[in-house]
Amino acid sequence: MHAGAANKGSRAYLPCMTAQASLPGTEDDRAAAGGAEKRAYVRHIFSEIAPSYDLLNHLLSLNVDRRWRRRALEVLQWTRVPAGCYVDLCAGTLDVGAELSRRAGFRGFILGADFAEPMLRAGRGKAQPATLAPLVADALQLPLPEATADGAIVAFGIRNVADLDACLREVHRVLRPGARFVILEFTTPRLRLVRAGYHLYFHHVLPLIGGIISGNHSAYRYLPKSVAHFPDEPTLARRMTGAGFRSVGWKTLSLGIAAIHWGEK
């Protein structure tokens, strides 16, 4: 667990949500690198893979993704305000919001915001509408007044936003003072042997299986590339601090395959 490197150092849609060499100039390359077309590309591919998204998430992660989401919700510390309003950014098929709604003692309300409406539609029925509401909204311009959310979380989506720093500032804006923001995201393992196996699976096996089952090969080529372009843990912590968050920290999961970051307003 780390807490260092953190103290120095119009409403529309939500763009949610060491690389191996690849063919230069392909659409997924440009989007992963944060090119101008990223927003449209991300919205398109996630709309396309929505019907198979849940199946592939659980299959390709061997169901470990469920445990990671539960850990991230623990870090959110929602029990401080069990009847509060929470925002699930890049909510996809609403897995995180549904999991929070089932927590014993939770009496609040969750807004599941995502850029791709088909993803939200695919998550219908996972929780009662009185507890979890889908919202087609932009992470860079959330349709919420300042200081109205008691917490926010994003799982495997923030690497897909068109402007990471603007997203961090916008989340900070809508949070109440003292509220937490939690980021669960893939990262690159530091241990050499683990990293070698990770690259083999993430850059070859996963794109092959994901492309065959979803029918969208570009989407599952984009996934490892987007992770490779995402900031490492210390850099992301510094950028959270730069956006105004305090008490920023992180911890890695499953030998460094994923990481949870947190910060408070």
Secondary structure, DSSP 8 states (H G I E B T S, - for coil): -B--SSS----------------TT-HHHHHHTT-TTHHHHHHHHHHHHHHHHHHHHHHHTTTHHHHHHHHHHHHHTGGGSTTSEEEEET-TTTHHHHHHHTSTT---EEEEEES-HHHHHHTTTSS-TTTEEEEE-BTTB-SS-TT-EEEEEEES-GGGSS-HHHHHHHHHHHEEEEEEEEEEEE---SSHHHHHHHHHIIIIIHHHHHHHHHS-HHHHHHHHHHHHHS--HHHHHHHHHHTT-EEEEEEEEGGGTEEEEEEE-
